[in-house]
Amino acid sequence: MNGGRSPRRGPHPGRDAHDRKREHSGPAVLSRRPGPGPRRRRKVLGMSIIGVGIDVAEIERFAASLERTPGLARRLFVDGELLLPGGGRRGVASLAARFAAKEALAKALGAPGGLYWTDAEVYCEDSGRPRLRVKGTVAARAAELGVRSWHVSLSHDAGVASAVVVAEG
């Protein structure tokens, strides 16, 4: 059963001293520092992942949709998303990434019907970090699920825009 090894001794068979120590010192997650050295502890916060969404958008196809359908950009994006911080027009690759983020957001919320595109806004902090701002239908669904914060990552390269959204409660 144990591959010819001698049975473990002590009050908790099958557990080593490290496991027993962790058990008595409160919640923690073990992580490795880069390189050699002892393991260190990292406290676990009282947060949980409620949903994760990912989406990709082919930039050329997205551009064709915007060209073919006048007013589509206004139905998908709020004014702040259409413009760069300096006031110039945002490029199509950047818009495609924001569209992918809205699709990923819907997936993180369980892809319910009835969400309005403009009830979610992708904006950037002064540092350039992308963030989400929600209201209306999206905020209502997020509250229903207990979402307290969002994490978003955007990218575009080789003709494809992508986004990942994590809903945390």
HELIX and SHEET records of a PDB file:
HELIX    1   1 ALA A   17  HIS A   24  1                                   8    
HELIX    2   2 ILE A   59  ARG A   68  1                                  10    
HELIX    3   3 LEU A   72  LEU A   76  1                                   5    
HELIX    4   4 ASP A   79  LEU A   82  1                                   4    
HELIX    5   5 VAL A   92  ALA A  108  1                                  17    
HELIX    6   6 TRP A  117  ASP A  119  5                                   3    
HELIX    7   7 GLY A  136  LEU A  145  1                                  10    
SHEET    1   A 2 VAL A  29  SER A  31  0                                        
SHEET    2   A 2 ARG A  40  ARG A  42 -1                                        
SHEET    1   B 3 ILE A  49  GLU A  58  0                                        
SHEET    2   B 3 VAL A 160  GLU A 168 -1                                        
SHEET    3   B 3 SER A 149  ASP A 157 -1                                        
SHEET    1   C 2 ALA A 120  CYS A 124  0                                        
SHEET    2   C 2 PRO A 130  VAL A 134 -1                                        
END                                                                             
